[in-house]
Amino acid sequence: MVALRNLSLIVGAAILCRSRAVYAANSFAGSNLYYAAGLYEDDRTTLLDVPIVPIDLHRGLQSAGMKVLRVWLDGQSESQKGTNINPFPDLEPTQICNGVASCYNDTVLNRLDDFMVAANSYGIKGQTFIQDNQQWQCDRAATIKSQLSSDNILVMTGGESWMAESVQPDWLTCDSLDVISIHAYGTGDYDTSSIETYVQQAQSAGKKLIMEEWGACYFDTENNDCPTGDALSSDTRNANIQQWAGSITNAGLPWLYWEVIPNADPHYSYDYEIGLVDDPSWSTLKQVAQDALSATAAFDFSAYLL
Ligand SMILES: *[C@@H]1O[C@H](CO)[C@@H](O)[C@H](O)[C@H]1NC(C)=O
């Protein structure tokens, strides 16, 4: 009820009553993996939820109660973040295809079809309409919306680099957009009070918000500048994860962590990753993901989750 209590300060009791009926849904957490279509089957199982025998604990995304995995249509040909890759080409391997069927290579779609079937059995949804680094303008969203056979698919923006840039006024008034995605790595953007101002704008506009990318840097640099540095102590990093996930959840936003990987984290380049193998931060991330499931959300995504 945290989000609703705070909302009442802003919009008053009359709206609060309506909000209670409309928005009294629980939150959720999930993760990103830009190379999901390249996973070999054993890594896929590890990521989704491998039982650890003989003690029968589980350690994958499902064990953290994570509900959504965001994937990409970009090809990959070599190992990424320490994960072996079964190579696959871009959906549009050589040029922008503009609907010319013979121009596309469906390998990535077929791979993701298989991935979604597997993910589904673990209670996790692959988002199907994710683009790479382009932003979805309103007309693009309209094109996608017109092609969808089902009302049960949300059309989202692609997110930008921080909160204010991610929530553009024109998107709030775009009929074809259902969800505005926020990508944020600056820690000020994780403050509950800061997020709530955007929550209020979105609620007024009848749109949903999601923290589609956030992460806790492995290094002791500024959180949004994470290419190299000295490693933070595990306690410090875990405290950061706890604090930031907590404040995002308290503002009523569901979130997708950047990113959970199915192997030990090799710690190279921009490093927000948390590995499922022996990572001292996985149990913390798992706990805050589970906490999100029992927190009240500012937006009702329940119809879209498994
Ligand atoms: C699509 O990509 C796969 C894998 O690289 C390749 O084997 C196949 O021939 C390609 N198909 C087309 C139609 O180009």
The ligand as a Gaussian input file, in Angstrom:
#p B3LYP/6-31G(d) Opt

LIG

0 1
 C       19.728000     -17.731000     -41.848000
 O       20.815000     -17.848000     -40.995000
 C       21.234000     -19.196000     -40.794000
 C       22.297000     -19.205000     -39.727000
 O       23.353000     -18.332000     -40.046000
 C       21.708000     -19.773000     -42.117000
 O       22.124000     -21.113000     -41.930000
 C       20.571000     -19.704000     -43.116000
 O       21.005000     -20.152000     -44.372000
 C       20.033000     -18.280000     -43.219000
 N       18.817000     -18.315000     -44.021000
 C       18.586000     -17.456000     -44.997000
 C       17.287000     -17.597000     -45.691000
 O       19.406000     -16.597000     -45.316000

